[in-house]
């Protein structure tokens, strides 16, 4: 499985446009992190690895709630963390 900056940016854009739910984006990010844990994920280019990894981890946490109708992160956080 390959992850690059264009793919992660696309996911951020989909989150901002509400094309997918927070939960589905978080599940996608979790599946990639788990693939990384199994050494099945390649992040390219290597020079952007840290930035892409941090962006992926943020998406994994994007569905965290602080209450029944409120989330820990909003659109401004997405914009700020988009690689």
KEVOLO-876385 format. One record per residue (C-alpha): y, x, z; residue in three letters; residue number from 1. Coordinates in Angstrom, 2 decimals. Layout:
<atoms>
(atom (Y X Z) "ala" NUM),
...
</atoms>
This chain:
<atoms>
(atom (0.00 0.00 0.00) "unk" 1),
(atom (3.42 1.36 -0.95) "unk" 2),
(atom (6.75 0.54 0.66) "unk" 3),
(atom (10.02 1.74 -0.78) "unk" 4),
(atom (13.69 1.10 -0.15) "unk" 5),
(atom (13.91 -1.53 -2.91) "unk" 6),
(atom (11.11 -3.61 -1.41) "unk" 7),
(atom (12.60 -3.53 2.08) "unk" 8),
(atom (16.07 -4.37 0.75) "unk" 9),
(atom (14.59 -7.32 -1.12) "unk" 10),
(atom (13.07 -8.61 2.12) "unk" 11),
(atom (16.44 -8.30 3.88) "unk" 12),
(atom (18.09 -10.21 1.05) "unk" 13),
(atom (15.43 -12.90 1.28) "unk" 14),
(atom (16.09 -13.18 5.00) "unk" 15),
(atom (19.83 -13.51 4.44) "unk" 16),
(atom (19.33 -16.20 1.78) "unk" 17),
(atom (16.80 -17.95 4.03) "unk" 18),
(atom (14.27 -17.87 1.19) "unk" 19),
(atom (11.57 -17.22 3.80) "unk" 20),
(atom (11.36 -18.06 7.47) "unk" 21),
(atom (12.01 -15.48 10.14) "unk" 22),
(atom (8.40 -15.84 11.21) "unk" 23),
(atom (7.00 -15.14 7.75) "unk" 24),
(atom (9.19 -12.06 7.36) "unk" 25),
(atom (8.13 -10.83 10.78) "unk" 26),
(atom (4.47 -11.39 9.88) "unk" 27),
(atom (4.97 -9.43 6.64) "unk" 28),
(atom (6.54 -6.54 8.55) "unk" 29),
(atom (3.78 -6.63 11.15) "unk" 30),
(atom (1.12 -6.45 8.45) "unk" 31),
(atom (2.79 -3.35 6.99) "unk" 32),
(atom (3.10 -1.70 10.40) "unk" 33),
(atom (-0.57 -2.38 11.02) "unk" 34),
(atom (-1.39 -0.90 7.61) "unk" 35),
(atom (0.54 2.18 8.66) "unk" 36),
(atom (-1.51 2.34 11.88) "unk" 37),
(atom (-4.62 2.45 9.68) "unk" 38),
(atom (-3.04 5.11 7.42) "unk" 39),
(atom (-2.95 2.62 4.53) "unk" 40),
(atom (0.83 2.59 4.02) "unk" 41),
(atom (2.82 5.07 1.97) "unk" 42),
(atom (6.59 5.04 2.42) "unk" 43),
(atom (8.43 6.50 -0.52) "unk" 44),
(atom (10.52 8.49 -1.08) "unk" 45),
(atom (9.72 10.71 1.87) "unk" 46),
(atom (13.39 11.54 2.43) "unk" 47),
(atom (14.03 7.84 3.25) "unk" 48),
(atom (10.93 7.39 5.42) "unk" 49),
(atom (12.74 7.12 8.77) "unk" 50),
(atom (15.37 4.70 7.46) "unk" 51),
(atom (12.76 2.47 5.80) "unk" 52),
(atom (10.52 2.57 8.88) "unk" 53),
(atom (13.38 1.54 11.17) "unk" 54),
(atom (14.28 -1.30 8.80) "unk" 55),
(atom (10.66 -2.47 8.80) "unk" 56),
(atom (10.48 -2.45 12.61) "unk" 57),
(atom (13.70 -4.47 12.78) "unk" 58),
(atom (12.21 -7.13 10.48) "unk" 59),
(atom (9.13 -7.24 12.68) "unk" 60),
(atom (11.37 -8.20 15.62) "unk" 61),
(atom (13.63 -10.53 13.61) "unk" 62),
(atom (11.89 -13.68 14.86) "unk" 63),
(atom (12.34 -12.89 18.57) "unk" 64),
(atom (13.88 -15.83 20.40) "unk" 65),
(atom (16.13 -15.89 23.43) "unk" 66),
(atom (15.66 -19.63 23.87) "unk" 67),
(atom (14.15 -22.65 22.15) "unk" 68),
(atom (16.85 -22.78 19.46) "unk" 69),
(atom (18.35 -19.29 19.52) "unk" 70),
(atom (17.33 -15.92 18.18) "unk" 71),
(atom (17.99 -12.44 19.47) "unk" 72),
(atom (19.19 -11.26 16.04) "unk" 73),
(atom (21.51 -12.99 13.58) "unk" 74),
(atom (22.65 -12.45 10.02) "unk" 75),
(atom (25.20 -9.85 11.11) "unk" 76),
(atom (22.34 -7.80 12.57) "unk" 77),
(atom (20.46 -8.08 9.28) "unk" 78),
(atom (23.48 -6.81 7.38) "unk" 79),
(atom (23.99 -3.98 9.84) "unk" 80),
(atom (20.33 -2.86 9.71) "unk" 81),
(atom (19.76 -3.28 5.95) "unk" 82),
(atom (18.89 0.11 4.45) "unk" 83),
</atoms>
